[in-house]
Amino acid sequence: MHLLSVVIVIGSVTNVMGDQSGHAWEEGASCTQAGKEAAQDILERMENMEKKVAGMKHINDKIEQLSKTTYDLSRNTGAASEKKIKMDIHYLEMVTGCLHQCFHSMETEDKRRQHAEVKRIEDLEKTDSCLHGCMHLHPYLA
């Protein structure tokens, strides 16, 4: 950063001395007066550069703060999505277990055929109701 300031100051001195010396010699002013004006102009430019550098430090601080906030947010979001995945797996396991239980409570096809039609319909309705209830364990999955 200091090298950049030195380069800018040297460039400013060259520009100011070239501009000021031409005007000074045309107007008959002394070389000392042109040097003082050039020095004053250089000091003003250096002050402006220092202000701009201070502004850049402020911007760098803001960028670092934003970077840290973004990192923390991404880390927290990752944990939240991982927790959601775990909960979804848990709910799927619950629903699957419930469905499994419904199918186990059903009688085999051969045994159902031995019953009268009314009893067969009641068994199918009971199984359907059981399956429907399983899906209500977590509406998100339905």
Accessible surface in RSA format (square Angstrom, percent):
REM  Atomic radii and reference values for relative SASA: ProtOr
REM  Chains: A
REM  Algorithm: Lee & Richards
REM  Probe-radius: 1.40
REM  Slices: 20
REM RES _ NUM      All-atoms   Total-Side   Main-Chain    Non-polar    All polar
REM                ABS   REL    ABS   REL    ABS   REL    ABS   REL    ABS   REL
RES MET A   1   130.07  67.4  85.25  56.4  44.82 106.7  85.39  72.6  44.69  59.2
RES HIS A   2   156.22  85.4 154.83 107.6   1.38   3.5 105.31 108.5  50.91  59.2
RES LEU A   3   136.17  75.8 130.69  93.5   5.47  13.8 133.33  93.6   2.84   7.6
RES LEU A   4    96.71  53.9  92.29  66.0   4.43  11.1  95.19  66.9   1.52   4.1
RES SER A   5    36.08  30.5  35.26  47.1   0.82   1.9  23.33  49.7  12.75  17.9
RES VAL A   6    79.19  52.1  77.24  69.9   1.95   4.7  79.19  68.8   0.00   0.0
RES VAL A   7    86.22  56.7  82.90  75.1   3.32   8.0  83.79  72.8   2.43   6.6
RES ILE A   8    54.06  30.8  48.13  35.9   5.93  14.3  52.87  38.1   1.19   3.2
RES VAL A   9    36.92  24.3  36.09  32.7   0.83   2.0  36.92  32.1   0.00   0.0
RES ILE A  10   104.79  59.6 103.62  77.2   1.18   2.8 104.66  75.4   0.13   0.4
RES GLY A  11    30.58  37.7   0.00   N/A  30.58  37.7  30.12  82.7   0.46   1.0
RES SER A  12     6.70   5.7   4.69   6.3   2.01   4.6   0.98   2.1   5.71   8.0
RES VAL A  13    52.15  34.3  52.15  47.2   0.00   0.0  52.15  45.3   0.00   0.0
RES THR A  14    88.91  63.2  79.85  81.0   9.06  21.6  67.89  91.2  21.03  31.8
RES ASN A  15    89.37  61.6  83.68  80.9   5.68  13.7  15.48  37.3  73.89  71.4
RES VAL A  16     6.68   4.4   5.11   4.6   1.57   3.8   6.68   5.8   0.00   0.0
RES MET A  17    74.06  38.4  73.38  48.6   0.68   1.6  68.86  58.5   5.20   6.9
RES GLY A  18    47.85  59.0   0.00   N/A  47.85  59.0  34.43  94.5  13.42  30.1
RES ASP A  19    89.00  62.3  83.60  83.2   5.40  12.8  18.81  44.3  70.18  70.0
RES GLN A  20    52.58  29.4  52.17  38.1   0.41   1.0   0.10   0.2  52.48  39.8
RES SER A  21    34.14  28.8  33.73  45.0   0.40   0.9  18.57  39.5  15.57  21.8
RES GLY A  22    31.09  38.3   0.00   N/A  31.09  38.3  30.72  84.3   0.37   0.8
RES HIS A  23   105.06  57.4 104.25  72.5   0.81   2.1  67.65  69.7  37.41  43.5
RES ALA A  24     9.19   8.4   5.77   8.9   3.42   7.8   9.11  12.8   0.08   0.2
RES TRP A  25   162.38  65.2 142.76  69.1  19.61  46.1 126.63  67.5  35.74  58.0
RES GLU A  26   145.02  83.3 105.60  79.9  39.42  93.9  48.22  93.3  96.80  79.0
RES GLU A  27   140.28  80.5 102.14  77.3  38.14  90.8  45.04  87.1  95.23  77.8
RES GLY A  28    65.20  80.4   0.00   N/A  65.20  80.4  32.46  89.1  32.73  73.3
RES ALA A  29    34.20  31.4  21.16  32.7  13.04  29.7  31.62  44.5   2.57   6.8
RES SER A  30    65.20  55.1  52.46  70.0  12.74  29.3  48.78 103.9  16.42  23.0
RES CYS A  31    79.07  59.8  72.40  80.8   6.67  15.7  22.71  57.5  56.36  60.8
RES THR A  32    89.66  63.8  80.48  81.6   9.18  21.9  55.44  74.5  34.22  51.7
RES GLN A  33    82.07  45.9  80.69  59.0   1.37   3.3  23.47  50.0  58.60  44.4
RES ALA A  34     4.91   4.5   4.08   6.3   0.83   1.9   4.91   6.9   0.00   0.0
RES GLY A  35    27.19  33.5   0.00   N/A  27.19  33.5  22.25  61.1   4.93  11.1
RES LYS A  36   135.67  66.2 126.54  77.6   9.14  21.8  76.83  69.2  58.84  62.7
RES GLU A  37    75.30  43.2  67.88  51.4   7.42  17.7  30.85  59.7  44.45  36.3
RES ALA A  38     2.42   2.2   2.42   3.7   0.00   0.0   2.42   3.4   0.00   0.0
RES ALA A  39    50.07  46.0  45.83  70.7   4.24   9.6  49.32  69.5   0.76   2.0
RES GLN A  40    99.22  55.5  98.07  71.7   1.15   2.7  35.81  76.2  63.40  48.1
RES ASP A  41    38.79  27.2  36.75  36.6   2.05   4.8  13.44  31.6  25.35  25.3
RES ILE A  42    22.03  12.5  22.00  16.4   0.03   0.1  22.00  15.8   0.03   0.1
RES LEU A  43    97.68  54.4  97.37  69.7   0.31   0.8  97.37  68.4   0.31   0.8
RES GLU A  44    86.63  49.7  84.86  64.2   1.78   4.2  27.88  53.9  58.75  48.0
RES ARG A  45    94.54  39.7  93.37  47.6   1.18   2.8  29.38  40.2  65.16  39.5
RES MET A  46    72.64  37.6  71.03  47.0   1.61   3.8  64.77  55.1   7.87  10.4
RES GLU A  47    99.58  57.2  98.18  74.3   1.40   3.3  28.73  55.6  70.84  57.8
RES ASN A  48    76.46  52.7  75.12  72.6   1.34   3.2  13.08  31.5  63.38  61.3
RES MET A  49    40.72  21.1  40.72  26.9   0.00   0.0  25.91  22.0  14.81  19.6
RES GLU A  50   113.51  65.2 105.90  80.1   7.61  18.1  46.10  89.2  67.41  55.0
RES LYS A  51   146.07  71.3 133.66  82.0  12.41  29.6  87.37  78.6  58.70  62.5
RES LYS A  52   136.12  66.4 127.26  78.1   8.86  21.1  81.86  73.7  54.26  57.8
RES VAL A  53    28.43  18.7  28.39  25.7   0.03   0.1  28.39  24.7   0.03   0.1
RES ALA A  54    57.43  52.8  49.99  77.1   7.44  16.9  51.42  72.4   6.02  15.9
RES GLY A  55    32.11  39.6   0.00   N/A  32.11  39.6  30.83  84.6   1.29   2.9
RES MET A  56    97.77  50.6  97.27  64.4   0.50   1.2  74.85  63.6  22.92  30.4
RES LYS A  57   131.02  63.9 129.83  79.7   1.19   2.8  75.81  68.2  55.22  58.8
RES HIS A  58   108.72  59.4 105.28  73.2   3.44   8.8  68.92  71.0  39.80  46.3
RES ILE A  59    86.71  49.3  86.37  64.3   0.34   0.8  86.71  62.4   0.00   0.0
RES ASN A  60    75.26  51.9  73.99  71.5   1.27   3.1  16.21  39.0  59.05  57.1
RES ASP A  61    91.73  64.3  86.28  85.9   5.45  12.9  27.11  63.8  64.62  64.4
RES LYS A  62   111.86  54.6 108.16  66.4   3.69   8.8  58.18  52.4  53.67  57.2
RES ILE A  63   101.56  57.8 100.13  74.6   1.44   3.5 100.83  72.6   0.73   2.0
RES GLU A  64   121.72  69.9 114.33  86.5   7.40  17.6  42.67  82.5  79.06  64.5
RES GLN A  65   113.49  63.5 106.35  77.7   7.14  17.0  38.73  82.4  74.75  56.7
RES LEU A  66   120.22  67.0 117.23  83.9   3.00   7.5 119.85  84.2   0.37   1.0
RES SER A  67    67.76  57.3  57.99  77.4   9.77  22.5  27.60  58.8  40.17  56.3
RES LYS A  68   137.40  67.0 130.98  80.4   6.41  15.3  98.56  88.7  38.84  41.4
RES THR A  69    77.44  55.1  74.24  75.3   3.19   7.6  57.98  77.9  19.46  29.4
RES THR A  70    77.79  55.3  75.41  76.4   2.39   5.7  63.79  85.7  14.00  21.2
RES TYR A  71   138.72  64.8 133.45  75.9   5.26  13.7 100.68  75.7  38.04  46.9
RES ASP A  72    39.56  27.7  39.56  39.4   0.00   0.0  16.38  38.5  23.19  23.1
RES LEU A  73   115.74  64.5 113.21  81.0   2.53   6.4 115.35  81.0   0.39   1.0
RES SER A  74    66.94  56.6  51.62  68.9  15.32  35.3  45.18  96.2  21.76  30.5
RES ARG A  75   138.88  58.3 125.71  64.1  13.17  31.3  55.17  75.4  83.71  50.7
RES ASN A  76    91.37  63.0  85.76  82.9   5.61  13.5  23.47  56.5  67.90  65.6
RES THR A  77    76.36  54.3  72.04  73.0   4.32  10.3  65.13  87.5  11.23  17.0
RES GLY A  78    35.56  43.8   0.00   N/A  35.56  43.8  31.82  87.3   3.74   8.4
RES ALA A  79    63.03  58.0  51.55  79.6  11.48  26.1  57.06  80.3   5.97  15.8
RES ALA A  80    62.13  57.1  49.89  77.0  12.24  27.8  56.95  80.2   5.18  13.7
RES SER A  81    55.97  47.3  51.18  68.3   4.79  11.0  38.70  82.4  17.28  24.2
RES GLU A  82    96.40  55.3  94.66  71.6   1.74   4.1  31.12  60.2  65.28  53.3
RES LYS A  83   139.94  68.3 137.45  84.3   2.49   5.9  82.71  74.4  57.24  61.0
RES LYS A  84   103.50  50.5  98.42  60.4   5.08  12.1  93.46  84.1  10.05  10.7
RES ILE A  85   104.05  59.2 103.22  76.9   0.84   2.0 104.05  74.9   0.00   0.0
RES LYS A  86   127.59  62.2 121.50  74.5   6.09  14.5  75.42  67.9  52.16  55.6
RES MET A  87    78.38  40.6  78.23  51.8   0.15   0.4  51.65  43.9  26.72  35.4
RES ASP A  88    30.03  21.0  30.03  29.9   0.00   0.0  11.59  27.3  18.44  18.4
RES ILE A  89    87.80  50.0  87.60  65.3   0.20   0.5  87.80  63.2   0.00   0.0
RES HIS A  90    87.27  47.7  86.18  59.9   1.09   2.8  53.45  55.1  33.82  39.4
RES TYR A  91    51.13  23.9  50.89  29.0   0.24   0.6  20.07  15.1  31.06  38.3
RES LEU A  92    91.30  50.8  91.08  65.2   0.22   0.6  91.20  64.0   0.11   0.3
RES GLU A  93   111.58  64.1  99.40  75.2  12.18  29.0  43.52  84.2  68.05  55.6
RES MET A  94    73.35  38.0  60.68  40.2  12.67  30.2  59.27  50.4  14.09  18.7
RES VAL A  95     8.96   5.9   8.96   8.1   0.00   0.0   8.96   7.8   0.00   0.0
RES THR A  96    84.36  60.0  84.07  85.2   0.29   0.7  62.67  84.2  21.69  32.8
RES GLY A  97    38.02  46.9   0.00   N/A  38.02  46.9  32.20  88.4   5.82  13.0
RES CYS A  98    35.73  27.0  28.13  31.4   7.60  17.9  10.65  27.0  25.09  27.1
RES LEU A  99    50.23  28.0  50.23  35.9   0.00   0.0  50.23  35.3   0.00   0.0
RES HIS A 100   108.18  59.1 102.91  71.5   5.27  13.5  67.49  69.6  40.69  47.3
RES GLN A 101   117.91  65.9 117.81  86.1   0.10   0.2  43.70  93.0  74.21  56.3
RES CYS A 102     1.03   0.8   0.00   0.0   1.03   2.4   1.03   2.6   0.01   0.0
RES PHE A 103   113.19  56.6 101.39  62.8  11.81  30.7 101.66  61.6  11.53  33.0
RES HIS A 104   124.94  68.3  98.18  68.2  26.75  68.4  69.66  71.8  55.27  64.3
RES SER A 105    63.63  53.8  35.29  47.1  28.33  65.3  39.81  84.8  23.82  33.4
RES MET A 106    59.56  30.8  39.00  25.8  20.56  48.9  43.95  37.4  15.61  20.7
RES GLU A 107    66.03  37.9  55.38  41.9  10.65  25.4  26.13  50.5  39.90  32.6
RES THR A 108    87.25  62.1  78.09  79.2   9.16  21.8  82.23 110.5   5.02   7.6
RES GLU A 109    73.63  42.3  67.16  50.8   6.47  15.4  41.47  80.2  32.16  26.3
RES ASP A 110   100.51  70.4  96.23  95.8   4.28  10.1  26.97  63.5  73.54  73.3
RES LYS A 111   119.16  58.1 118.65  72.8   0.51   1.2  61.72  55.6  57.45  61.2
RES ARG A 112    32.67  13.7  32.67  16.7   0.00   0.0   2.83   3.9  29.84  18.1
RES ARG A 113   151.58  63.6 131.64  67.1  19.94  47.5  38.65  52.8 112.93  68.4
RES GLN A 114   150.65  84.2 112.42  82.2  38.22  91.0  43.38  92.3 107.26  81.4
RES HIS A 115    62.11  33.9  50.56  35.1  11.56  29.6  37.70  38.9  24.41  28.4
RES ALA A 116    72.48  66.6  54.65  84.3  17.84  40.6  66.70  93.9   5.79  15.3
RES GLU A 117   128.77  73.9 123.92  93.8   4.85  11.6  40.10  77.6  88.67  72.4
RES VAL A 118   105.10  69.2 104.13  94.3   0.97   2.3 104.91  91.2   0.19   0.5
RES LYS A 119    87.08  42.5  85.38  52.4   1.71   4.1  47.26  42.5  39.82  42.4
RES ARG A 120    78.93  33.1  78.93  40.2   0.00   0.0   8.13  11.1  70.80  42.9
RES ILE A 121    96.12  54.7  95.96  71.5   0.16   0.4  96.12  69.2   0.00   0.0
RES GLU A 122    93.92  53.9  88.36  66.8   5.56  13.2  33.98  65.7  59.93  48.9
RES ASP A 123    20.26  14.2  19.47  19.4   0.80   1.9  12.33  29.0   7.93   7.9
RES LEU A 124    92.01  51.2  88.27  63.2   3.74   9.4  88.73  62.3   3.28   8.8
RES GLU A 125   109.08  62.6 102.73  77.7   6.34  15.1  43.79  84.7  65.29  53.3
RES LYS A 126   126.62  61.8 118.92  73.0   7.70  18.3  80.13  72.1  46.49  49.5
RES THR A 127    14.27  10.1  12.31  12.5   1.96   4.7   9.57  12.9   4.70   7.1
RES ASP A 128    95.47  66.9  93.37  92.9   2.10   5.0  20.52  48.3  74.95  74.7
RES SER A 129    72.48  61.2  61.78  82.4  10.70  24.7  30.43  64.8  42.05  58.9
RES CYS A 130    46.22  35.0  34.56  38.5  11.66  27.4  21.26  53.9  24.96  26.9
RES LEU A 131    44.96  25.0  44.26  31.7   0.70   1.8  44.96  31.6   0.00   0.0
RES HIS A 132   111.88  61.1 106.53  74.0   5.35  13.7  73.26  75.5  38.62  44.9
RES GLY A 133    36.92  45.5   0.00   N/A  36.92  45.5  31.00  85.1   5.92  13.3
RES CYS A 134     0.37   0.3   0.00   0.0   0.37   0.9   0.10   0.3   0.27   0.3
RES MET A 135    65.68  34.0  64.64  42.8   1.04   2.5  56.46  48.0   9.22  12.2
RES HIS A 136   112.73  61.6  96.14  66.8  16.60  42.5  72.79  75.0  39.94  46.5
RES LEU A 137    82.17  45.8  56.36  40.3  25.81  64.9  60.46  42.5  21.71  58.4
RES HIS A 138    37.21  20.3  37.00  25.7   0.21   0.5  20.56  21.2  16.65  19.4
RES PRO A 139    98.26  71.6  85.96  78.4  12.31  44.7  87.14  71.9  11.12  69.1
RES TYR A 140   129.94  60.7  99.34  56.5  30.60  79.6  84.44  63.5  45.50  56.1
RES LEU A 141    43.03  24.0  17.24  12.3  25.79  64.8  20.91  14.7  22.12  59.5
RES ALA A 142    91.08  83.7  33.71  52.0  57.37 130.5  59.36  83.6  31.73  84.0
END  Absolute sums over single chains surface
CHAIN  1 A    11363.8      10081.7       1282.2       7104.3       4259.5
END  Absolute sums over all chains
TOTAL         11363.8      10081.7       1282.2       7104.3       4259.5
